Amino acid sequence: MTTTYPPEPFRIKTVESIRLPSPKEREAALKTAGYNVFTLKAEDIFIDLLTDSGTGAMSSEQWAAIMRGDESYAGARSFHRLKAAVDDIFGFKYFVPTHQGRAAENILSACLVKENQWVPSNMHFDTTDANIRARGGRPANLVIDEAFDPANLHPFKGNMDLAKLKAFIAKYGREKIPFGMITVTNNAGGGQPVSMENLKAVAEIYRASGIPFYIDAARYAENCFFIRQRERGYEHKSPIEIAREMFSLADGFCMSAKKDAIVNIGGLLATNDEALFNNIRNELILREGFPTYGGLAGRDLDALAVGLYEGLDEAYLVYRLGQTAYLAACINDAGIPTIQPAGGHAVYVVANEILPHIPNYEFPAQSLTVELYREGAIRGCEIGSVMFACLDPETNTWNYPKLELMRLAIPRRMYTQTHMDYVADALAKIKSRAKNLRGYKFTYAPEMLRHFTAQFEPL
Ligand code: F0G
C-alpha cells in the first residue's frame, strides 16, 4: 500500500473508554434496534463511524474557551468573539448563529422558498432537501456525471455541471428559482470537493441570472484543502485565504458547524442582503432564540469561535485528509470498492458492487451496514435507497439513487490508525462471505427522512 498514515498533530490528554460487545450481545442489540443502526445504543458500539457531525474531539483551547462562555441573554461577549471569527473568515455583512445546520436551512427556506419553486445545487444533503420540500419547493441536483461513477478519478467530483445549471435556469427562469446553492464538500456524493474554478463559474451563472447564491459550507475547510492540493494556482495559499476567496463569490451561506468547526453543536447563517437578514432575524427569534445566541449557550459560541480556526489549521488538515485516504486505501487493498478518490470526511463503500445479488428495493447498503455492526460492533451509515429513494409526486413512481453506498464517516481527532485497521479488517471478513448476505424490508417507514427512525426485518 502506498498511502501512509500521517502522524496526528496532537497528543491525547483525556480518554473515553469503549467496549467491544460479544457477538451474542451484538445480535440482540440489532434485533432490539429493528436493524436500524440509528436506533442502537451508543454503549453497544465499539467504533462509531455513523457521522462526523458533532462527534469530534474538542481541543484543550476549546474547553478553555468554554469556561469563558458569557451566558448573557443579549450581546454576550461570546457572541462578539464568534462574530470576530466569522467576519474574519467568511466576510459576509450579516450573520446569526443557529443550533445546527438544518436550523439555518429551515430559516433560509422559510424566508425564501415558495410553493413550486426550485432550488438547484450540485447535490443537496438530505436535511436541505427536506427543508426545501417542507416549504413546497423542489430541490434539484445538478452535479457533474463523473460523480456517479465511483471509479472515476476526477479531482473535483463535487463540481456543478455548468451546462445543466444553465439549461435549468433557462427552463424555469429567475421567478421560479428563489436562490441557488452548492455544497462543499459534496457529502451526498462522496465527500467530493468543488474546485474554485467551478465555484467562480457557478457564481457567475447565478449572478448573470439575478439568482442569489448560497453555499452549504458544512465541510468548507476540507474543500479548501483539496483545492490547495489539487488546483493549479492554490498550492501556496493558506486554507483561510482560499476560504476567503470562496465565500467572496457568494451572497451568503449556511453551515453546520458540527463538522469543520469541530464543535458538538452549532450552526451559522449569513447573508449580504439586509432585507433578507431582517426576516432571518425574525424567524430566528421565533424558532431558535435571540440573534446573539441563536439556540446555543454562550459557551457553545466560544467553542465555535476557536474551532473555526482549528478546522482551518494546515497541519490538522494534512492529517485529516490523510487519515481518510488511509482508511480508503486499506479497504481497497482488501478488494472492496469505494468512491474514488477518497473524500474528505468519509469513505463511501460501494455496496451494490459487493452485494450485486441484492436489488436496490431490498437495500444492499443497509444489509452491509447491519453486517458491519454484526462483525465488529462498527457503526456506519446507509446512504442509498433507504435514505434517498423517493416517490415522484408527478409520476407516482419510485426514484432510486444512482449509488448504493455505506458511508464510514470519521469523527475529527478521535480515532487512531489501529482503529482504522480494525475497520478495514472487519470489511475484509465480510467480503469473504458476501454472497450469503440478504436484503431487508421496512416494517415501519416515515414519509420524510425515513432512515432516522425506520424499522426493518431481514429477508
Ligand atoms: N449540510 C450538509 C452537507 C450536511 O452534511 C449536514 C449534516 C447538514 C447540512 C445539516 O447539518 O446536522 O448540523 O443540522 N450532515 C450530518 C451527516 C448529519 O451525518 O452528514 P446539521
Boltz pocket constraint, residues with backbone or C-beta under 6 A from the ligand:
constraints:
  - pocket:
      binder: B
      contacts: [[A, 50], [A, 51], [A, 52], [A, 53], [A, 99], [A, 100], [A, 101], [A, 102], [A, 103], [A, 125], [A, 127], [A, 128], [A, 183], [A, 184], [A, 185], [A, 187], [A, 216], [A, 218], [A, 219], [A, 255], [A, 256], [A, 257], [A, 258], [A, 266], [A, 267], [A, 409]]
      max_distance: 6.0
